[in-house]
Amino acid sequence: MSEFHHIDPNQALELRQRGATIVDIRDPHSFATLHITGSKRVDNQTLPDFLAQADLDQPLVVVCYHGHSSQSAAAFFAQQGFSDVYSLDGGFEQWRSTYPDETESGSF
């Protein structure tokens, strides 16, 4: 059975600094307004390309607004064969309050 893990912003920052992929599943407007620096926005339209190009052995951190939707998405990614999947507890809002300087604006 494929599983994912919960992770707090401190652990997520550490993983990102070691090369983890950060996937943001929020809507396009929210992502364009502000997102975790270096994150990728993935939705139903971009998912096939993302999966085709992804390194399944690379740590993957899934981010939503508050850490609820990312749990379902993280479970999905784990089922797709990703070996090291995390859901960011508190979501982007917790990240933004913890690391405001580690955010950027602009589209994906």
N, C-alpha and C positions, 0 to 999 in steps of 0.2 A: 504494500500500500504506500503510495506517495504522500508525503507530508510536507508541511511548511512550518516555519518557526516564527514566533513573534519577536520583534526587535524594537528597541527604543532608539531615539535619535542619536544618542552617543555611539551606540553600536553600529548604526547605519552609516554614520560619518566615517567611522573606522573602516568599515567594509568598502565604502565608496573610495576612500583614499588608497585602498589596496586593489582597486580595479573592478569592484562590483558594478553591475548594471542597475541603474535606478529606473524603474518603469512607473510612469504616472498615468493613472487611468481616469483622471478627472476630465471634465468637458474642455473643448478647445479654448473657449474664452478664458476660463480660470487658469489653464496652463499658460496661455499667452500673457496673461496679466502678471503671474508670478509662479515660479516653480523651483524645485531644487536644482542648483547649478549642475549642469551636465546630464540631467535626466532626459528620458525619452518618453514622449506621449504615445501610448498604445491604445487603440480602440478597435472595434470590430472590423473596420475597413483596413487598418494597418497591421492587424494581428497576423495574417498569413505571411506577409513579408518579414515581419519581425521574427516569427518562428522559423522561417526558412534560413535566416541569416544569423540566428542566435547561437552562441556557444553554450550548450546545455550544461557544461561543467563550470561555467562562470557563475559566481554568486549573483542572485537576482533579488532585489528589494522592490516590493510593490507598494505604491503610495496612492492613497485616495484622499478625500477631504479630512476625515476624522478617524480613519483606521478600521472602519467596518466593512466597506465594499472590498477593500484590498484583501481581506481574508478569503473571500470567495475566489477572487482573481488569483491569489497566491496558490490556493488549492488547485485551480485549473492549470497553472503553469507547472506545478509539481506533477500533475497527471500527464502533462505533455512531455515529461522526461527531464525537466530541469532538476539537477541533483541537490542544489543548495538554494532554497527559496525562503524568503522572509516577507512578512507583512509588517509595515511600519506602524507600531502602536501610536495612536494619537494622530496619525496621518500627517498631511502637509501642514495643518494648523499647528500641530505640536512641533514639527520641524521648524516652521517659521518663527515661532516664539523662542525656540532654543537656539537656532542658528540663523538669525536674520541676515547676516552677511554671506550666507551660503545659499542665496536665492538669486534668481535672475528672471528677467522678463523677455518676451519674444516667443515666436511660434516655434514649433518643432521643425 
